Amino acid sequence: MIPRDYLTSRSTRLVPAETLLAWYEPLRVEGYCRACPFYGSFWSCPPHPFSGEAFLRPFSWALVVAERITRDPRTHPRRPLEEIFQESRRELGQELLRFLSVQPPGEERSLEVLIAGNCYHCSRCSRDEGKPCRFPRKMKYSLESLGFLVSDMVQELLDLPLEWPSPGQEPAALVAVALILSHEAAPLERFAGPPKKKH
């Protein structure tokens, strides 16, 4: 078994769902999305036939989950940090989906997960082939795809600075940001665990 070559640290913040609208700027964010070479290639990415605000409206509570990903200094660098980030964000997404799957009967229907980045359930999205989504119940959106300024949200809600790659220089860390939405706060508190003591 190959030892894991990265470390993660997690920050969470439970807020009323409507709080997220402070970072809702769909026109600005979709402008960023349009610059992506994969724009329109995933059903989880824009354009959507609905607004992010409408998606958020049925829910009362939101748990913002940020996973800070760094290289493990005890291992020799072997992979690009971006490759490590993709692996870690998928692990986070799988953890969130497992959390949904173990909720009491009926309660999972009152929860929704937004993953970090585009949906990865299929090796190739059917949208790229001009076909409907093959697994609409398993496909997950991201905060970015629904029009939210995730970098500003994370820095202001979690006091977690973000770094960006530059030519020839990788950042010290990358951050994967996901979200759990719920009608009630209790399930989100269970996922987040007890509050951390301040020293």
C-alpha positions as a Markdown table, in Angstrom:
| # | Residue | x | y | z |
|---|---|---|---|---|
| 1 | Met | 0.0 | 0.0 | 0.0 |
| 2 | Ile | 1.4 | 3.4 | -1.0 |
| 3 | Pro | 1.6 | 5.8 | 2.0 |
| 4 | Arg | -0.5 | 8.9 | 1.7 |
| 5 | Asp | 1.7 | 11.8 | 0.7 |
| 6 | Tyr | -0.4 | 14.7 | 1.9 |
| 7 | Leu | -2.0 | 16.1 | 5.1 |
| 8 | Thr | -5.5 | 17.6 | 5.6 |
| 9 | Ser | -7.0 | 19.8 | 8.2 |
| 10 | Arg | -10.7 | 20.6 | 8.4 |
| 11 | Ser | -12.6 | 23.8 | 9.3 |
| 12 | Thr | -16.4 | 23.9 | 9.5 |
| 13 | Arg | -19.0 | 26.6 | 10.1 |
| 14 | Leu | -22.7 | 26.2 | 10.7 |
| 15 | Val | -24.8 | 29.1 | 9.5 |
| 16 | Pro | -28.4 | 29.9 | 8.5 |
| 17 | Ala | -28.6 | 29.0 | 4.8 |
| 18 | Glu | -29.7 | 32.5 | 3.8 |
| 19 | Thr | -26.3 | 33.8 | 5.1 |
| 20 | Leu | -24.7 | 32.4 | 2.0 |
| 21 | Leu | -26.5 | 34.8 | -0.2 |
| 22 | Ala | -24.0 | 37.5 | 0.9 |
| 23 | Trp | -21.6 | 35.7 | -1.5 |
| 24 | Tyr | -24.1 | 35.0 | -4.3 |
| 25 | Glu | -22.9 | 36.7 | -7.4 |
| 26 | Pro | -24.1 | 34.5 | -10.3 |
| 27 | Leu | -23.2 | 36.8 | -13.2 |
| 28 | Arg | -19.7 | 37.4 | -11.9 |
| 29 | Val | -19.1 | 33.7 | -11.1 |
| 30 | Glu | -20.5 | 32.4 | -14.4 |
| 31 | Gly | -18.1 | 34.8 | -16.1 |
| 32 | Tyr | -15.3 | 32.8 | -14.5 |
| 33 | Cys | -16.9 | 29.5 | -15.5 |
| 34 | Arg | -17.2 | 30.6 | -19.1 |
| 35 | Ala | -13.4 | 31.0 | -19.2 |
| 36 | Cys | -13.0 | 27.4 | -18.3 |
| 37 | Pro | -12.3 | 25.1 | -21.3 |
| 38 | Phe | -14.8 | 22.6 | -19.8 |
| 39 | Tyr | -17.7 | 25.1 | -19.6 |
| 40 | Gly | -20.9 | 23.3 | -20.5 |
| 41 | Ser | -19.2 | 19.8 | -20.5 |
| 42 | Phe | -20.6 | 18.7 | -17.1 |
| 43 | Trp | -24.2 | 18.6 | -15.9 |
| 44 | Ser | -23.0 | 19.7 | -12.5 |
| 45 | Cys | -21.6 | 22.9 | -14.1 |
| 46 | Pro | -23.4 | 25.9 | -15.6 |
| 47 | Pro | -25.4 | 26.9 | -17.4 |
| 48 | His | -28.3 | 25.6 | -15.3 |
| 49 | Pro | -32.1 | 25.9 | -15.8 |
| 50 | Phe | -32.4 | 27.3 | -12.2 |
| 51 | Ser | -30.7 | 29.8 | -10.0 |
| 52 | Gly | -28.5 | 29.1 | -7.0 |
| 53 | Glu | -30.8 | 31.2 | -4.9 |
| 54 | Ala | -33.7 | 28.9 | -5.8 |
| 55 | Phe | -31.6 | 25.8 | -5.0 |
| 56 | Leu | -30.8 | 27.2 | -1.6 |
| 57 | Arg | -34.3 | 28.4 | -0.7 |
| 58 | Pro | -35.8 | 25.1 | 0.6 |
| 59 | Phe | -33.1 | 24.8 | 3.3 |
| 60 | Ser | -32.7 | 26.5 | 6.6 |
| 61 | Trp | -29.2 | 25.6 | 7.6 |
| 62 | Ala | -25.8 | 25.2 | 5.9 |
| 63 | Leu | -22.6 | 23.6 | 7.1 |
| 64 | Val | -19.5 | 25.0 | 5.2 |
| 65 | Val | -16.8 | 22.4 | 5.1 |
| 66 | Ala | -13.2 | 23.4 | 4.1 |
| 67 | Glu | -10.4 | 20.9 | 3.8 |
| 68 | Arg | -6.9 | 22.4 | 3.7 |
| 69 | Ile | -4.6 | 20.1 | 1.8 |
| 70 | Thr | -0.8 | 20.3 | 2.1 |
| 71 | Arg | 2.1 | 18.0 | 1.2 |
| 72 | Asp | 3.3 | 15.7 | 4.0 |
| 73 | Pro | 6.9 | 17.0 | 4.7 |
| 74 | Arg | 7.8 | 13.4 | 5.7 |
| 75 | Thr | 7.4 | 12.1 | 2.2 |
| 76 | His | 9.4 | 12.9 | -0.9 |
| 77 | Pro | 7.3 | 15.0 | -3.4 |
| 78 | Arg | 6.2 | 12.6 | -6.1 |
| 79 | Arg | 2.9 | 14.1 | -7.5 |
| 80 | Pro | 1.8 | 17.6 | -8.5 |
| 81 | Leu | -0.2 | 19.3 | -5.8 |
| 82 | Glu | -3.2 | 19.6 | -8.2 |
| 83 | Glu | -3.3 | 15.8 | -8.5 |
| 84 | Ile | -3.3 | 15.5 | -4.7 |
| 85 | Phe | -6.0 | 18.1 | -4.5 |
| 86 | Gln | -8.2 | 16.1 | -6.9 |
| 87 | Glu | -7.8 | 12.9 | -4.9 |
| 88 | Ser | -8.5 | 14.7 | -1.6 |
| 89 | Arg | -11.6 | 16.5 | -2.9 |
| 90 | Arg | -13.1 | 13.2 | -4.1 |
| 91 | Glu | -12.4 | 11.7 | -0.7 |
| 92 | Leu | -14.2 | 14.6 | 1.0 |
| 93 | Gly | -17.1 | 14.1 | -1.4 |
| 94 | Gln | -17.4 | 10.4 | -0.7 |
| 95 | Glu | -17.3 | 11.1 | 3.0 |
| 96 | Leu | -20.3 | 13.5 | 2.6 |
| 97 | Leu | -22.2 | 11.0 | 0.5 |
| 98 | Arg | -21.6 | 8.3 | 3.1 |
| 99 | Phe | -22.9 | 10.7 | 5.8 |
| 100 | Leu | -26.1 | 11.1 | 3.7 |
| 101 | Ser | -26.5 | 7.4 | 3.3 |
| 102 | Val | -26.5 | 6.6 | 7.1 |
| 103 | Gln | -29.2 | 9.2 | 8.1 |
| 104 | Pro | -32.4 | 7.9 | 9.7 |
| 105 | Pro | -35.1 | 6.8 | 7.2 |
| 106 | Gly | -36.7 | 9.9 | 5.6 |
| 107 | Glu | -34.1 | 12.3 | 7.1 |
| 108 | Glu | -31.7 | 12.0 | 4.2 |
| 109 | Arg | -34.4 | 13.6 | 2.0 |
| 110 | Ser | -34.1 | 16.8 | 4.0 |
| 111 | Leu | -30.3 | 17.1 | 3.3 |
| 112 | Glu | -28.3 | 18.0 | 0.2 |
| 113 | Val | -24.6 | 18.0 | -0.4 |
| 114 | Leu | -22.6 | 20.3 | -2.7 |
| 115 | Ile | -19.2 | 18.9 | -3.5 |
| 116 | Ala | -15.9 | 20.6 | -4.2 |
| 117 | Gly | -15.5 | 21.1 | -7.9 |
| 118 | Asn | -17.3 | 19.3 | -10.7 |
| 119 | Cys | -19.2 | 16.1 | -10.4 |
| 120 | Tyr | -17.0 | 13.0 | -10.8 |
| 121 | His | -19.5 | 10.2 | -10.6 |
| 122 | Cys | -19.0 | 9.2 | -14.3 |
| 123 | Ser | -15.7 | 8.9 | -16.1 |
| 124 | Arg | -17.2 | 11.0 | -18.9 |
| 125 | Cys | -20.2 | 13.2 | -18.4 |
| 126 | Ser | -23.1 | 12.5 | -20.8 |
| 127 | Arg | -23.6 | 16.3 | -21.3 |
| 128 | Asp | -20.4 | 16.3 | -23.3 |
| 129 | Glu | -22.2 | 13.8 | -25.6 |
| 130 | Gly | -25.3 | 15.9 | -25.8 |
| 131 | Lys | -27.3 | 13.4 | -23.7 |
| 132 | Pro | -29.2 | 13.7 | -20.4 |
| 133 | Cys | -27.5 | 12.9 | -17.1 |
| 134 | Arg | -27.3 | 9.1 | -16.6 |
| 135 | Phe | -27.5 | 9.3 | -12.8 |
| 136 | Pro | -29.5 | 12.5 | -11.9 |
| 137 | Arg | -30.0 | 11.4 | -8.3 |
| 138 | Lys | -26.3 | 10.9 | -7.8 |
| 139 | Met | -25.0 | 13.9 | -9.6 |
| 140 | Lys | -23.9 | 16.7 | -7.3 |
| 141 | Tyr | -23.4 | 20.4 | -7.8 |
| 142 | Ser | -20.7 | 22.7 | -6.3 |
| 143 | Leu | -21.0 | 26.1 | -4.6 |
| 144 | Glu | -19.1 | 27.6 | -7.5 |
| 145 | Ser | -21.4 | 26.2 | -10.1 |
| 146 | Leu | -24.4 | 27.7 | -8.4 |
| 147 | Gly | -22.9 | 31.2 | -8.5 |
| 148 | Phe | -21.3 | 31.6 | -5.1 |
| 149 | Leu | -17.9 | 33.4 | -4.5 |
| 150 | Val | -16.4 | 30.5 | -2.6 |
| 151 | Ser | -13.0 | 32.1 | -2.0 |
| 152 | Asp | -14.5 | 35.2 | -0.3 |
| 153 | Met | -17.0 | 33.0 | 1.6 |
| 154 | Val | -14.2 | 30.8 | 3.1 |
| 155 | Gln | -12.0 | 33.7 | 4.0 |
| 156 | Glu | -14.7 | 35.6 | 5.7 |
| 157 | Leu | -16.7 | 32.7 | 7.3 |
| 158 | Leu | -13.7 | 30.5 | 8.3 |
| 159 | Asp | -10.9 | 33.0 | 8.4 |
| 160 | Leu | -9.0 | 30.7 | 6.1 |
| 161 | Pro | -6.8 | 32.4 | 3.5 |
| 162 | Leu | -6.6 | 30.8 | 0.1 |
| 163 | Glu | -3.5 | 30.6 | -2.1 |
| 164 | Trp | -3.3 | 30.3 | -5.9 |
| 165 | Pro | -0.8 | 28.6 | -8.1 |
| 166 | Ser | 1.5 | 30.9 | -10.1 |
| 167 | Pro | 3.8 | 30.0 | -13.0 |
| 168 | Gly | 6.6 | 27.8 | -11.7 |
| 169 | Gln | 5.4 | 28.1 | -8.1 |
| 170 | Glu | 2.8 | 25.9 | -6.4 |
| 171 | Pro | 1.0 | 27.2 | -3.3 |
| 172 | Ala | 1.8 | 25.8 | 0.1 |
| 173 | Ala | -1.8 | 24.5 | 0.4 |
| 174 | Leu | -5.0 | 24.1 | -1.6 |
| 175 | Val | -8.5 | 24.1 | -0.1 |
| 176 | Ala | -11.5 | 22.0 | -1.1 |
| 177 | Val | -14.8 | 23.5 | -0.1 |
| 178 | Ala | -18.0 | 21.6 | 0.2 |
| 179 | Leu | -21.4 | 22.2 | 1.8 |
| 180 | Ile | -24.2 | 20.3 | 3.5 |
| 181 | Leu | -27.7 | 21.9 | 3.4 |
| 182 | Ser | -30.5 | 20.8 | 5.8 |
| 183 | His | -33.9 | 21.8 | 7.1 |
| 184 | Glu | -32.7 | 21.2 | 10.6 |
| 185 | Ala | -29.4 | 22.1 | 12.3 |
| 186 | Ala | -29.0 | 18.8 | 14.2 |
| 187 | Pro | -27.7 | 16.6 | 11.4 |
| 188 | Leu | -25.1 | 19.2 | 10.5 |
| 189 | Glu | -24.0 | 19.4 | 14.1 |
| 190 | Arg | -23.5 | 15.6 | 14.1 |
| 191 | Phe | -21.3 | 15.8 | 11.0 |
| 192 | Ala | -19.2 | 18.7 | 12.4 |
| 193 | Gly | -18.8 | 17.1 | 15.8 |
| 194 | Pro | -18.4 | 19.0 | 19.1 |
| 195 | Pro | -17.1 | 22.6 | 18.9 |
| 196 | Lys | -13.4 | 22.9 | 19.2 |
| 197 | Lys | -12.1 | 24.5 | 22.4 |
| 198 | Lys | -10.4 | 27.8 | 22.1 |
| 199 | His | -6.9 | 28.1 | 23.7 |
